[in-house]
Amino acid sequence: MSRDKGQGKGPVSARELALDVLTRVDENKAYSNLQLNSALQRASLSSQDAGLATELVYGTVSRLNTLDYFLERFVTKGIHKLQPWVRNLLRLSLYQIMYLERIPPHAVVNEAVNLAKRRGHQGISGMVNGVLRNVLRSREKLVLPGNLSPVERIALEHSHPQWLVERWILQYGESAAEAICRANNEPPAVSVRVNTTMISRDEMLAQMKEAGLNAVASALSPEGILVLSGGNMALSDWYRDGQISVQDESSMLVGRAVGPASGMRVLDCCAAPGGKTAHMAELMEDRGEIIANDLHEHKRKLISAQAERLGLDSIHTITGDALDLVQKYAPGSFDRILLDAPCSGLGVIRRKPDLKWTKTPGDIGEIAGLQRKLLDSVSSLLRVGGILVYSTCTIDPEENEGTVRHFLETHPGFGLPEKSSAEWDKLDSAAEGVGVQILPQDYNSDGFYISRLQRFS
């Protein structure tokens, strides 16, 4: 294994790095993606070992309640009475035994025991050895009982909190709820958006194939490419030179839904990190003006950095609360408005598995209230005839359909547009309400909601 000299702690392996990250997430309620990225930057693991560490962290967090459910059968005093690092060592070891068939079970046990010896006393390494060898002897116990309710079975089989499974069954039905949970545990696809102000999608595809990448055109977005194998696109020359951006396919649909054209004045209310802002500027051929607002200064800088990398001059960034935009701009002063609203994020669980364990039903109600205020406020800045797009990366109807329906009921001057793009019509034909709800299983992309609204008076 490729190893890195730690600060006085000796070499760090993929499993030890994963254990450190999982323990920090457990103890400090830290975000796994931020902790993992930081740890990988400090270490000098080979790409293979970095891949293993990533899989161990995300896999263990994704399967948390299932792992804990089975570990409780083998840990006499209960896993929550163990020290956090010991608990997480058992979790990541059981994850490998249950879900990673390519790793021999005896190698998992040996690695875990060696880690326990380095970190703790002989009693701990003996306990870890005993628990894991007992698991291997009793593999038949790693099966869910047959008398579980649908909610309990889905929650444990696909590792989601029961309240969320129950909510999705009520909203979408049992079959769709299970499909959502299953899709949330699949690795996210790698997709990029071609900067069409520099190069066409066909030309970029040809270059990628020439470089040996397995890449195909997105069926969802005219600017999208799915990279089925080929490494980290954000480290490629194409990315550095501004020819591509890393963006999920569902997210690419938002810029198209806004329908910006050259010379328009566009407002992006909650713009960071700037992917949708840049896409709109590219669709406008960088002619016109996009005001990109974000609450935080450090996030505003991310948008500016994106625009600079992509060679886009039409984007002007500002900082402030989106609720205060009505004090900065005259009523009816924008042709297009994008409100990519703050949300619970329940559509991007496959990218951020911690979300399912940290969100509560109360969070959803609270954020839906903010969404309604934002939509009510920024809508006055749209000119008559203009289009406002409301989007979120959640799949909860209270935040999506509920928010838009409330807006339409209280704003009689707004309605659904009479004309739209071919891409939108294709999606909209499957929609029953006032917007399009994309579920994670629909296109193997993020869960997303998009609603197009037009001002008529």
Helices and strands as residue ranges (DSSP letters): E 4-5, E 11-12, H 14-28, H 32-42, H 47-62, H 64-71, G 79-81, H 84-99, H 105-119, H 122-137, G 139-141, H 150-157, H 162-172, H 174-184, E 191-194, H 201-210, E 214-217, E 224-229, G 233-235, H 237-240, E 244-246, H 249-258, E 265-268, H 275-283, E 289-294, H 297-310, E 315-319, G 322-324, H 325-328, E 334-340, H 355-358, H 361-378, G 379-381, E 382-392, H 401-410, E 414-415, H 422-428, E 436-438, H 440-443, E 448-455
